[in-house]
Amino acid sequence: MPAILERLVSQLRAKGKSKSSAFAIATAALQRSGNLKRGTQQATSKGKKRGAMTPSQRAKDRASKNSKHKSSEYKYNKQSNLATLRK
């Protein structure tokens, strides 16, 4: 199982989803975003790259894509799984 899928399934299970629904939700979401190949649980090159990142790196990457700042300018909060701009 790709690391990105494993991580999302564990997050959904922590929120109270059953194992089967967590897999279904995670698979569908990751296929839509291009991290998994359509109709499979096989990672694309994008999915392999994102799966190799830590949660901190993914959060900083998400935040920097929506702004003009570099990912190194962000600080990660593991409680909220969000990155905020350093002052």
Secondary structure in CASP SS format (residue, H / E / C, confidence):
PFRMAT SS
TARGET T0000
AUTHOR 0000-0000-0000
METHOD secondary structure of the structure
MODEL  1
M C 1.00
P C 1.00
A H 1.00
I H 1.00
L H 1.00
E H 1.00
R H 1.00
L H 1.00
V H 1.00
S H 1.00
Q H 1.00
L H 1.00
R H 1.00
A H 1.00
K C 1.00
G C 1.00
K C 1.00
S C 1.00
K H 1.00
S H 1.00
S H 1.00
A H 1.00
F H 1.00
A H 1.00
I H 1.00
A H 1.00
T H 1.00
A H 1.00
A H 1.00
L H 1.00
Q H 1.00
R H 1.00
S C 1.00
G C 1.00
N C 1.00
L E 1.00
K C 1.00
R C 1.00
G C 1.00
T C 1.00
Q C 1.00
Q C 1.00
A E 1.00
T C 1.00
S H 1.00
K H 1.00
G H 1.00
K H 1.00
K H 1.00
R H 1.00
G H 1.00
A H 1.00
M C 1.00
T C 1.00
P H 1.00
S H 1.00
Q H 1.00
R H 1.00
A H 1.00
K H 1.00
D H 1.00
R H 1.00
A H 1.00
S H 1.00
K H 1.00
N C 1.00
S C 1.00
K C 1.00
H C 1.00
K C 1.00
S H 1.00
S H 1.00
E H 1.00
Y E 1.00
K E 1.00
Y E 1.00
N E 1.00
K C 1.00
Q C 1.00
S C 1.00
N C 1.00
L E 1.00
A E 1.00
T E 1.00
L E 1.00
R C 1.00
K C 1.00
END
